[in-house]
Amino acid sequence: MFYTWLILILPLLGFAGLSWFGDRIPKKLVGPVGCATVGGSFFFTLVALVHLLSMEAEERVGNVQTLYHWIQSGSFKLDLAILIDPLSIFMLLVITGVGLLIHIYSIGYMEKDPNIDTFFAYLNLFIFSMSLLVLAADFFFLIVGWAFVGLASYLLIGFWTEKKSAVFAARKAFVMNVIGDVGMVIAAFMIFENFGTIAYLDVFAQAPEKFLPNDDTMLLITLFLLVGAFAKSAQIPLHTWLPDAMEGPTPVSALIHAATMVTAGVYLVARCHVLYDLAPYTMMLVAAVGVVTALFAGSMGMVQYDIKRVIAYSTMSQLGYMFLAVGIGVYSVGMFHLMTHAFFKALLFLGAGSVIHSMNDEQDIRKMGGLKESMPITYYTFLIGTLALCGFPLTAGYFSKEAIIMSSWYADGSNPVFWALAIAGAGMTGFYAFRIFFYAFFGTCRTAEAHPHESPTIMTYPLLILAFFAIFAGFGAPLAHSFLAPVFGNVIPEHHTNVALEIVAVGVALSGIIVAAIFYGEGGKSEEKPDGLKQLLAPIQDVLFRKYYIDELYDVLIVQPVKKTGEFIWNTGEKKGIDFVVDQVGSQVKEVSHLLSIWQSGKVRVYALNMIAGAVFVLIFVVFL
């Protein structure tokens, strides 16, 4: 399977080529070149998938492809190697497959951008970085890929450098992710200290023999890994960067903040499941943070007006469901929701991009409306994505999301509180998802200067393909679970059937949809609520709209103290300390030089007098001393 290296090499070549020669080739060729490299990666991923399926189940794990032995120092060994197994190929199908559709969509969306070559170069860099993260055979290259993904995200979020809010959002995302990187590095050092290696297969083979469940060392390792996972996947309390990241181009939101990068945290927990199985306390924390984030993000999404921010909060919420799944030990269920989520969330983001493209870059849903007739393809595909997000029966989201909710009742790590919170989150999802749907597509257009129209074919084809998978991908659940089973100890999650629980889950989600239809079914006219109800909900709505004031809290507790400390150090340490010392050195040298300059008058009689005085001084010194 040595050809699998091409999955990494092709997008890297695309990045290098577009970076160096992108401004020298016709703009119309930039997009196809960027798409071709990702298409090649997707092709070789499919070849690897077929190759794995042709093997026996026990042969599918442990396929390490070593390019060369890089470093050998004492007991430390580091190979340039990748790991090909069902989990890495499963993730690559999402990264390269959905990534390819987003690349194609970007050809139309970014057509008029003068820096389209740079944009596609950054997209290729991101695909390479995410693929490296997934294919890494050890924690070192995992961290390298992790950092490169953060860099690519920074470049793409802040792509429109003339837009100050985008630059600030990119900086915020980078800083928050660096916090996670620090946790990852500490965990890697602890792993090497305790196992003598950082290679996945060696560490996972030794772990059950070296540590008992909830051993302090194992708890610390898994917690530090979790810092990285929570930062990358925007879980509480490291979540504040994700909504702001919507300042970047919409294809960036679809690629990074829906389908791939933000799911890296879920992948990390699944990849290190052997370690997390030895840390049940950490697992409970994973599940708890996940389900709380699902509820927390959903509540904020209910009152936002920026169409992309609502979908961003939805992403946070769905990532919370994934963490709930891996936290209660049903890893393949969480991974399956990761895949279906990539389809319907990328569909929603690209659909939102189609709407924004049609509305002259307007993102406020209060200024939209009546787009159903003028944008039929976007309308129907967005409806499909919305239904899948809500877990409507027989959509992809129904099969994956309901499996998580059901597992939160039956799985070994389940808890009735988790189930209840997950159900509440489902109701919120139905409300906020259809709130933006009704606002955008029903009623009448509330922007006079806008002339809504359907997006070009290059943008609608990816919508149709994603809509197909958003409907039918859920039927592949048994295949996905059996394919991933060798990675997770040949454990296929048990399918639980409880009609009452399913009715409750679906009923709550449908109730959210019905409430949204009652309030917003006429395209947002229901903003004119009865005064009493509006006054009653105003304080709650303000708290939710301001995102629970967490950004303000961070500003007071962290940002401002750091700024004040920096200003104090600058004024006291820098100006009155270091600068003063340096200035004084210069001043004293200048004074001494001035005194010495008296002896250098340029007059011969003065020099003669000095020589006589010097000679007399020497004689006195010799005779008397």
C-alpha positions as CSV (number, residue, x, y, z in Angstrom):
1,M,0.0,0.0,0.0
2,F,2.9,2.3,-0.6
3,Y,0.8,4.3,-3.1
4,T,-1.1,5.7,-0.1
5,W,1.8,8.3,0.3
6,L,0.3,10.0,-2.8
7,I,-2.7,10.9,-0.7
8,L,-0.4,13.3,1.1
9,I,2.0,14.2,-1.7
10,L,-0.6,15.4,-4.2
11,P,-2.2,18.2,-2.2
12,L,1.2,19.2,-1.0
13,L,2.4,19.5,-4.6
14,G,-0.8,21.5,-5.3
15,F,0.0,23.9,-2.5
16,A,3.6,24.4,-3.7
17,G,2.7,24.8,-7.3
18,L,-0.2,27.2,-6.8
19,S,2.0,29.2,-4.3
20,W,4.9,29.6,-6.7
21,F,3.2,29.7,-10.1
22,G,-0.4,30.5,-9.4
23,D,-0.1,34.1,-10.5
24,R,1.5,33.0,-13.8
25,I,-1.3,30.7,-15.0
26,P,-4.8,31.8,-16.2
27,K,-7.3,32.3,-13.4
28,K,-9.7,29.8,-15.0
29,L,-7.1,27.1,-14.5
30,V,-6.4,27.7,-10.9
31,G,-9.5,26.0,-9.6
32,P,-9.2,22.9,-11.8
33,V,-5.6,22.5,-10.7
34,G,-6.5,22.7,-7.0
35,C,-9.4,20.3,-7.5
36,A,-7.3,17.8,-9.5
37,T,-4.8,17.4,-6.6
38,V,-7.6,16.7,-4.1
39,G,-9.4,14.5,-6.6
40,G,-6.2,12.5,-6.9
41,S,-6.1,12.1,-3.1
42,F,-9.7,11.0,-3.1
43,F,-9.0,8.4,-5.8
44,F,-6.1,6.8,-4.0
45,T,-8.2,6.8,-0.8
46,L,-10.9,4.8,-2.6
47,V,-8.1,2.4,-3.9
48,A,-6.9,2.0,-0.3
49,L,-10.5,1.4,0.8
50,V,-11.0,-1.4,-1.7
51,H,-7.6,-2.8,-0.7
52,L,-8.6,-2.9,3.0
53,L,-12.0,-4.5,2.2
54,S,-10.2,-7.2,0.3
55,M,-8.3,-8.2,3.5
56,E,-9.4,-10.3,6.4
57,A,-10.7,-8.2,9.4
58,E,-7.6,-8.9,11.5
59,E,-5.3,-7.8,8.7
60,R,-6.8,-4.4,8.4
61,V,-5.1,-2.9,11.4
62,G,-1.4,-2.2,11.9
63,N,-0.5,-1.4,8.3
64,V,2.4,1.1,8.8
65,Q,4.0,2.4,5.6
66,T,7.5,3.6,6.4
67,L,9.2,5.9,3.9
68,Y,12.5,6.0,5.8
69,H,14.0,5.8,9.3
70,W,14.5,9.4,10.2
71,I,15.9,9.8,13.7
72,Q,17.6,7.2,16.0
73,S,18.9,8.6,19.3
74,G,19.3,6.2,22.2
75,S,15.9,4.7,22.9
76,F,14.1,7.3,20.8
77,K,13.2,6.3,17.3
78,L,11.2,8.4,14.8
79,D,10.2,7.1,11.4
80,L,8.6,9.0,8.5
81,A,5.6,6.7,8.5
82,I,1.9,6.6,8.0
83,L,-0.8,4.3,9.4
84,I,-3.3,2.8,7.1
85,D,-6.3,1.3,8.9
86,P,-10.1,1.5,8.7
87,L,-10.2,4.6,11.0
88,S,-7.7,6.6,8.9
89,I,-9.3,5.7,5.6
90,F,-12.7,6.4,7.0
91,M,-11.6,9.9,7.9
92,L,-9.8,10.4,4.6
93,L,-13.0,9.6,2.7
94,V,-14.6,12.5,4.5
95,I,-11.6,14.8,4.1
96,T,-10.9,14.2,0.5
97,G,-14.4,13.4,-0.7
98,V,-16.2,16.3,0.9
99,G,-13.1,18.4,0.4
100,L,-13.2,17.8,-3.3
101,L,-16.9,18.9,-3.5
102,I,-16.0,22.1,-1.6
103,H,-13.1,22.8,-3.9
104,I,-15.4,22.5,-6.9
105,Y,-18.0,24.8,-5.3
106,S,-15.2,27.3,-4.6
107,I,-14.5,27.7,-8.3
108,G,-17.8,29.4,-8.7
109,Y,-17.9,31.1,-5.3
110,M,-14.4,32.7,-5.5
111,E,-14.5,33.3,-9.3
112,K,-14.2,37.1,-9.0
113,D,-11.7,37.1,-6.2
114,P,-8.3,38.5,-7.5
115,N,-6.4,36.2,-5.1
116,I,-8.1,33.0,-6.1
117,D,-4.7,31.3,-6.7
118,T,-3.7,32.0,-3.1
119,F,-7.1,30.7,-1.9
120,F,-6.8,27.4,-3.6
121,A,-3.2,27.1,-2.5
122,Y,-4.4,27.5,1.1
123,L,-7.2,24.9,0.6
124,N,-4.6,22.4,-0.7
125,L,-2.4,23.1,2.3
126,F,-5.3,22.4,4.6
127,I,-6.2,19.1,2.9
128,F,-2.5,18.1,3.2
129,S,-2.4,19.1,6.8
130,M,-5.6,17.3,7.8
131,S,-4.5,14.2,5.9
132,L,-1.2,14.2,7.7
133,L,-3.0,14.5,11.0
134,V,-5.1,11.5,10.2
135,L,-2.4,9.3,8.6
136,A,0.2,10.0,11.3
137,A,1.6,6.7,12.8
138,D,2.8,8.4,15.9
139,F,2.2,11.3,18.2
140,F,5.0,13.4,16.7
141,F,3.5,13.7,13.2
142,L,0.0,13.9,14.8
143,I,1.2,17.1,16.5
144,V,2.9,18.3,13.3
145,G,-0.4,17.8,11.3
146,W,-2.3,19.3,14.2
147,A,-0.2,22.5,14.1
148,F,-0.3,22.7,10.3
149,V,-4.1,22.5,10.4
150,G,-4.1,25.4,12.8
151,L,-1.9,27.4,10.4
152,A,-4.0,26.6,7.4
153,S,-7.1,27.5,9.3
154,Y,-5.5,30.9,10.3
155,L,-4.6,31.6,6.7
156,L,-8.1,30.7,5.4
157,I,-10.2,32.5,8.1
158,G,-8.1,35.6,7.6
159,F,-7.9,35.3,3.9
160,W,-9.7,38.6,3.3
161,T,-7.0,40.6,5.0
162,E,-8.7,43.9,4.2
163,K,-11.5,42.8,6.5
164,K,-10.4,43.7,10.0
165,S,-13.0,41.3,11.7
166,A,-11.6,38.4,9.7
167,V,-8.0,39.1,10.7
168,F,-9.1,39.3,14.4
169,A,-11.1,36.1,14.0
170,A,-8.1,34.3,12.5
171,R,-5.8,35.5,15.3
172,K,-8.4,34.3,17.9
173,A,-8.7,30.9,16.3
174,F,-4.9,30.5,16.2
175,V,-4.4,31.5,19.8
176,M,-7.1,29.2,21.1
177,N,-5.8,26.3,19.1
178,V,-2.2,26.9,20.3
179,I,-3.6,26.3,23.8
180,G,-4.6,22.9,22.6
181,D,-1.3,22.4,21.0
182,V,0.5,22.9,24.3
183,G,-1.7,20.2,25.9
184,M,-0.9,17.8,23.1
185,V,2.9,18.4,23.4
186,I,2.8,17.8,27.2
187,A,0.9,14.6,26.6
188,A,3.4,13.4,24.0
189,F,6.3,14.0,26.4
190,M,4.5,12.0,29.1
191,I,3.7,9.2,26.7
192,F,7.4,8.9,25.8
193,E,8.5,9.1,29.4
194,N,6.2,6.2,30.4
195,F,6.3,4.1,27.3
196,G,9.7,4.8,25.7
197,T,8.1,5.4,22.4
198,I,5.5,7.6,20.7
199,A,4.4,5.2,18.0
200,Y,0.7,4.5,18.2
201,L,0.9,0.7,17.9
202,D,3.6,0.3,20.5
203,V,1.9,2.7,23.0
204,F,-1.5,1.0,22.6
205,A,0.0,-2.5,22.9
206,Q,1.8,-1.6,26.2
207,A,-0.9,0.5,27.9
208,P,-3.2,-2.2,29.2
209,E,-0.2,-4.0,30.7
210,K,1.4,-1.0,32.3
211,F,-1.6,0.8,33.8
212,L,-4.7,0.0,35.8
213,P,-7.9,1.9,35.1
214,N,-7.9,5.5,36.4
215,D,-4.2,5.4,37.2
216,D,-3.0,9.0,37.9
217,T,-0.5,9.0,35.0
218,M,-3.1,7.7,32.5
219,L,-5.6,10.3,33.7
220,L,-3.1,13.1,33.2
221,I,-2.1,11.9,29.7
222,T,-5.7,11.6,28.6
223,L,-6.6,15.0,30.1
224,F,-3.8,16.8,28.3
225,L,-4.8,15.1,25.1
226,L,-8.3,16.3,25.8
227,V,-7.1,19.9,26.0
228,G,-6.1,19.6,22.4
229,A,-9.3,17.8,21.4
230,F,-11.5,20.4,23.1
231,A,-9.6,23.4,21.6
232,K,-9.7,22.0,18.0
233,S,-13.4,20.9,18.3
234,A,-14.6,24.1,20.0
235,Q,-15.9,22.5,23.1
236,I,-16.5,24.4,26.4
237,P,-14.6,26.3,27.5
238,L,-12.3,26.6,24.4
239,H,-15.2,27.2,22.0
240,T,-15.3,31.0,21.5
241,W,-13.2,31.0,18.3
242,L,-15.6,29.0,16.2
243,P,-18.5,31.5,15.7
244,D,-16.0,34.3,14.9
245,A,-14.3,32.1,12.3
246,M,-17.4,32.6,10.1
247,E,-15.7,35.8,9.0
248,G,-13.8,33.8,6.4
249,P,-15.1,32.8,2.9
250,T,-18.1,30.4,3.1
251,P,-16.3,27.5,1.5
252,V,-13.8,27.8,4.4
253,S,-16.6,27.4,6.9
254,A,-17.9,24.4,5.1
255,L,-14.5,22.7,4.8
256,I,-12.8,23.5,8.1
257,H,-15.6,24.2,10.5
258,A,-18.1,21.6,9.5
259,A,-16.5,18.6,7.7
260,T,-12.9,18.2,8.8
261,M,-10.8,20.3,11.2
262,V,-13.3,20.6,14.0
263,T,-13.8,16.9,14.0
264,A,-10.1,16.3,14.7
265,G,-10.8,16.2,18.4
266,V,-13.4,13.4,18.1
267,Y,-10.9,11.5,15.9
268,L,-8.2,12.0,18.5
269,V,-10.3,10.4,21.2
270,A,-11.3,7.6,18.9
271,R,-7.7,7.0,17.8
272,C,-6.5,6.9,21.4
273,H,-9.5,4.8,22.6
274,V,-7.1,2.3,24.3
275,L,-5.8,5.0,26.6
276,Y,-9.3,6.5,27.2
277,D,-10.7,3.0,28.1
278,L,-8.1,3.0,30.9
279,A,-9.4,6.4,32.1
280,P,-13.1,6.1,32.9
281,Y,-13.1,9.3,34.8
282,T,-11.8,11.2,31.8
283,M,-14.4,9.4,29.6
284,M,-17.1,10.7,31.9
285,L,-15.7,14.2,31.5
286,V,-15.6,13.8,27.7
287,A,-19.3,12.8,27.7
288,A,-20.3,15.5,30.1
289,V,-18.6,18.3,28.3
290,G,-20.0,17.0,25.0
291,V,-23.6,16.9,26.1
292,V,-23.4,20.3,27.9
293,T,-21.8,21.9,24.8
294,A,-24.5,20.4,22.7
295,L,-27.1,22.2,24.8
296,F,-25.1,25.3,25.4
297,A,-24.4,25.9,21.7
298,G,-27.9,25.1,20.7
299,S,-29.3,27.7,23.0
300,M,-27.1,30.4,21.5
301,G,-28.0,29.3,18.0
302,M,-31.7,30.0,18.7
303,V,-31.3,33.7,18.8
304,Q,-28.5,34.6,16.3
305,Y,-29.3,36.4,13.1
306,D,-26.1,35.7,11.1
307,I,-26.9,32.7,8.9
308,K,-23.4,31.3,9.1
309,R,-23.1,31.8,12.9
310,V,-26.3,29.9,13.5
311,I,-24.9,27.0,11.5
312,A,-21.6,27.4,13.4
313,Y,-23.3,27.0,16.7
314,S,-25.1,24.0,15.2
315,T,-21.6,22.6,14.4
316,M,-20.6,23.0,18.1
317,S,-23.7,21.3,19.2
318,Q,-23.3,18.3,16.8
319,L,-19.7,18.0,17.9
320,G,-21.0,17.8,21.4
321,Y,-23.1,14.8,20.4
322,M,-20.0,13.1,18.9
323,F,-18.1,13.7,22.1
324,L,-21.0,12.2,24.1
325,A,-20.8,9.1,21.9
326,V,-17.0,8.5,22.3
327,G,-17.3,9.5,26.0
328,I,-19.7,6.7,26.7
329,G,-17.6,4.2,24.7
330,V,-19.5,3.8,21.5
331,Y,-16.7,5.0,19.3
332,S,-18.0,3.8,15.9
333,V,-21.3,5.5,16.6
334,G,-19.6,8.8,17.2
335,M,-17.5,8.3,14.0
336,F,-20.5,7.5,11.9
337,H,-22.2,10.7,13.1
338,L,-19.0,12.5,12.2
339,M,-19.4,11.3,8.6
340,T,-23.1,12.0,8.2
341,H,-22.6,15.4,9.9
342,A,-19.9,16.2,7.3
343,F,-22.5,15.7,4.5
344,F,-25.4,17.6,5.8
345,K,-23.4,20.4,7.5
346,A,-21.2,21.0,4.5
347,L,-24.5,21.1,2.5
348,L,-25.9,23.7,4.9
349,F,-22.8,25.9,4.8
350,L,-22.6,25.7,1.0
351,G,-26.4,26.3,0.8
352,A,-25.9,29.4,3.0
353,G,-23.0,30.4,0.7
354,S,-25.4,30.2,-2.2
355,V,-27.9,32.4,-0.4
356,I,-25.2,34.9,0.5
357,H,-23.9,34.9,-3.0
358,S,-27.4,35.6,-4.3
359,M,-28.0,38.3,-1.7
360,N,-24.9,40.4,-2.5
361,D,-23.0,39.1,0.5
362,E,-25.8,39.7,3.0
363,Q,-25.7,37.3,5.9
364,D,-28.4,38.7,8.2
365,I,-31.4,36.5,7.9
366,R,-33.7,39.4,8.9
367,K,-32.9,41.0,5.5
368,M,-33.6,37.8,3.5
369,G,-36.9,36.1,2.7
370,G,-38.8,34.8,-0.3
371,L,-35.9,32.9,-1.8
372,K,-37.9,29.7,-2.4
373,E,-39.1,30.7,-5.8
374,S,-35.9,32.3,-7.1
375,M,-33.5,29.7,-5.8
376,P,-35.3,26.3,-6.1
377,I,-32.2,24.0,-6.1
378,T,-30.8,25.8,-3.1
379,Y,-34.2,25.7,-1.4
380,Y,-34.7,22.0,-1.7
381,T,-31.1,21.0,-0.9
382,F,-31.1,23.3,2.1
383,L,-34.4,21.8,3.3
384,I,-32.8,18.3,3.0
385,G,-29.8,19.5,5.0
386,T,-32.0,21.0,7.6
387,L,-34.1,17.9,8.0
388,A,-30.9,15.8,8.3
389,L,-29.6,18.1,11.0
390,C,-32.8,17.8,13.0
391,G,-32.6,14.0,12.8
392,F,-35.8,13.8,10.8
393,P,-36.8,10.1,10.3
394,L,-35.0,8.2,7.5
395,T,-32.5,11.0,6.8
396,A,-28.8,10.4,7.5
397,G,-28.9,12.5,10.6
398,Y,-31.7,10.4,12.0
399,F,-29.7,7.1,11.9
400,S,-26.5,8.6,13.4
401,K,-27.9,11.1,15.9
402,E,-30.7,8.8,17.2
403,A,-28.1,6.1,17.7
404,I,-26.1,8.4,20.0
405,I,-29.2,9.4,22.0
406,M,-30.2,5.8,22.3
407,S,-26.7,4.8,23.4
408,S,-26.8,7.5,26.0
409,W,-29.5,5.4,27.6
410,Y,-28.2,1.9,27.1
411,A,-24.4,2.0,26.7
412,D,-22.0,1.0,29.6
413,G,-21.0,4.6,30.2
414,S,-24.6,5.9,29.8
415,N,-26.4,8.2,32.2
416,P,-30.1,9.2,32.2
417,V,-29.0,12.8,32.6
418,F,-27.0,12.6,29.4
419,W,-30.0,11.2,27.6
420,A,-32.3,14.0,28.9
421,L,-29.8,16.7,27.9
422,A,-29.3,15.1,24.5
423,I,-33.1,15.1,24.0
424,A,-33.4,18.8,25.0
425,G,-30.6,19.6,22.5
426,A,-32.6,17.8,19.8
427,G,-35.5,20.1,20.4
428,M,-33.3,23.2,20.2
429,T,-31.8,21.9,16.9
430,G,-35.2,21.6,15.3
431,F,-36.1,25.2,16.4
432,Y,-33.0,27.0,15.3
433,A,-32.5,25.0,12.1
434,F,-36.0,25.8,10.8
435,R,-35.9,29.3,12.1
436,I,-33.1,30.2,9.6
437,F,-34.9,28.1,6.9
438,F,-38.2,30.0,7.3
439,Y,-36.4,33.3,7.5
440,A,-34.4,32.8,4.4
441,F,-36.9,31.1,2.0
442,F,-40.4,32.2,3.1
443,G,-42.1,35.5,3.2
444,T,-40.9,38.3,1.0
445,C,-37.4,39.6,0.4
446,R,-36.6,42.4,2.8
447,T,-33.7,43.9,0.9
448,A,-34.8,46.1,-1.9
449,E,-31.4,46.3,-3.7
450,A,-31.0,42.5,-3.8
451,H,-31.9,40.5,-6.9
452,P,-32.0,36.9,-5.8
453,H,-31.0,34.3,-8.4
454,E,-29.9,30.7,-8.4
455,S,-26.2,30.0,-8.2
456,P,-24.3,28.7,-11.2
457,T,-24.1,25.0,-12.0
458,I,-20.6,24.7,-10.6
459,M,-22.0,25.6,-7.2
460,T,-25.3,23.7,-7.4
461,Y,-23.9,20.3,-8.4
462,P,-22.0,19.9,-5.1
463,L,-25.2,20.8,-3.3
464,L,-27.1,18.0,-5.1
465,I,-24.4,15.4,-4.4
466,L,-24.2,16.3,-0.7
467,A,-28.0,16.3,-0.5
468,F,-28.0,12.8,-1.9
469,F,-25.7,11.6,0.9
470,A,-27.6,13.6,3.5
471,I,-30.6,11.5,2.7
472,F,-29.1,8.0,2.1
473,A,-25.8,7.8,4.0
474,G,-27.6,6.8,7.1
475,F,-28.5,3.4,5.6
476,G,-24.8,2.6,5.6
477,A,-24.5,2.5,9.4
478,P,-24.1,-1.3,9.6
479,L,-21.3,-1.3,7.0
480,A,-19.6,1.6,8.8
481,H,-19.7,-0.2,12.1
482,S,-18.4,-3.4,10.8
483,F,-15.6,-1.7,8.8
484,L,-14.4,0.2,11.9
485,A,-14.8,-2.7,14.3
486,P,-11.2,-4.0,13.9
487,V,-9.9,-0.7,15.2
488,F,-12.1,-0.7,18.2
489,G,-11.4,-4.3,19.3
490,N,-13.8,-5.9,16.9
491,V,-16.7,-4.4,18.9
492,I,-19.8,-3.6,16.9
493,P,-22.2,-1.4,19.0
494,E,-25.4,-3.1,19.9
495,H,-28.5,-1.8,18.2
496,H,-31.1,-1.0,20.8
497,T,-34.7,-0.7,19.9
498,N,-37.0,1.1,22.3
499,V,-40.1,2.6,20.5
500,A,-41.0,4.8,23.5
501,L,-37.5,6.4,23.6
502,E,-37.5,6.9,19.9
503,I,-40.9,8.5,19.9
504,V,-39.7,10.9,22.6
505,A,-36.6,11.8,20.7
506,V,-38.3,12.3,17.4
507,G,-41.2,14.0,19.0
508,V,-39.1,16.6,20.8
509,A,-37.2,17.4,17.6
510,L,-40.5,17.7,15.7
511,S,-41.8,20.0,18.4
512,G,-38.9,22.3,17.9
513,I,-39.7,22.4,14.2
514,I,-43.4,23.1,14.9
515,V,-42.5,25.9,17.3
516,A,-40.2,27.5,14.7
517,A,-43.1,27.2,12.1
518,I,-45.5,28.9,14.5
519,F,-43.1,31.8,15.2
520,Y,-41.3,32.1,11.8
521,G,-43.4,30.2,9.3
522,E,-44.2,33.4,7.4
523,G,-40.6,34.3,6.9
524,G,-39.9,36.2,10.1
525,K,-43.1,38.2,10.4
526,S,-43.5,36.7,13.9
527,E,-40.8,39.0,15.2
528,E,-43.7,41.1,16.1
529,K,-44.5,39.1,19.2
530,P,-47.0,40.2,21.9
531,D,-45.3,42.9,24.1
532,G,-45.7,40.9,27.3
533,L,-44.0,37.8,25.9
534,K,-41.2,40.0,24.3
535,Q,-40.5,41.7,27.6
536,L,-40.5,38.4,29.4
537,L,-38.0,36.8,27.0
538,A,-35.8,39.9,26.5
539,P,-33.4,39.2,29.4
540,I,-32.9,35.6,28.4
541,Q,-32.6,36.5,24.7
542,D,-30.0,39.1,25.5
543,V,-27.9,36.6,27.5
544,L,-28.1,34.1,24.7
545,F,-27.4,36.7,22.0
546,R,-24.3,37.9,23.9
547,K,-23.2,34.2,24.1
548,Y,-23.6,34.1,27.9
549,Y,-21.0,37.0,28.1
550,I,-18.2,34.5,28.0
551,D,-16.1,36.6,25.6
552,E,-16.6,39.5,27.9
553,L,-15.6,37.3,30.9
554,Y,-12.5,36.2,29.1
555,D,-11.7,39.8,28.3
556,V,-12.0,40.8,32.0
557,L,-10.2,37.8,33.5
558,I,-7.5,37.1,30.9
559,V,-7.2,39.7,28.0
560,Q,-7.2,42.9,30.0
561,P,-4.9,41.6,32.9
562,V,-2.5,40.4,30.2
563,K,-2.6,43.8,28.5
564,K,-2.2,45.7,31.7
565,T,0.7,43.4,32.7
566,G,2.3,44.0,29.3
567,E,1.8,47.8,29.6
568,F,3.3,47.7,33.1
569,I,6.3,45.7,32.0
570,W,6.7,48.0,29.0
571,N,6.6,51.2,31.0
572,T,8.5,50.0,34.0
573,G,10.8,47.2,32.9
574,E,11.3,48.3,29.3
575,K,11.4,52.0,29.5
576,K,12.6,52.6,33.1
577,G,14.7,49.5,33.3
578,I,16.3,48.2,30.1
579,D,16.0,51.4,28.1
580,F,17.3,53.5,31.0
581,V,20.3,51.3,31.5
582,V,21.2,51.3,27.8
583,D,20.7,55.1,27.6
584,Q,22.9,55.6,30.7
585,V,25.7,53.5,29.3
586,G,25.6,55.7,26.2
587,S,25.4,58.9,28.3
588,Q,28.4,57.9,30.5
589,V,30.5,57.0,27.6
590,K,29.7,60.3,26.1
591,E,30.6,62.2,29.3
592,V,33.9,60.3,29.6
593,S,34.7,61.0,26.0
594,H,34.0,64.7,26.6
595,L,36.4,64.8,29.5
596,L,39.1,63.0,27.5
597,S,38.6,65.3,24.6
598,I,40.0,68.2,26.7
599,W,43.5,66.5,26.3
600,Q,43.0,66.5,22.5
601,S,43.0,70.2,21.8
602,G,45.2,70.1,18.7
603,K,47.8,72.7,20.2
604,V,51.4,71.6,20.2
605,R,52.3,73.4,23.4
606,V,49.6,71.6,25.3
607,Y,50.8,68.3,24.0
608,A,54.4,69.3,25.1
609,L,53.2,70.3,28.6
610,N,51.3,67.0,28.9
611,M,54.4,65.0,27.9
612,I,56.6,66.9,30.5
613,A,53.9,66.4,33.2
614,G,53.7,62.7,32.3
615,A,57.5,62.3,32.5
616,V,57.6,64.1,35.9
617,F,54.8,61.8,37.2
618,V,56.7,58.7,36.0
619,L,59.9,59.9,37.7
620,I,58.2,60.6,41.0
621,F,56.6,57.2,40.8
622,V,59.9,55.4,40.1
623,V,62.0,57.4,42.7
624,F,59.6,57.5,45.6
625,L,57.4,54.4,45.1
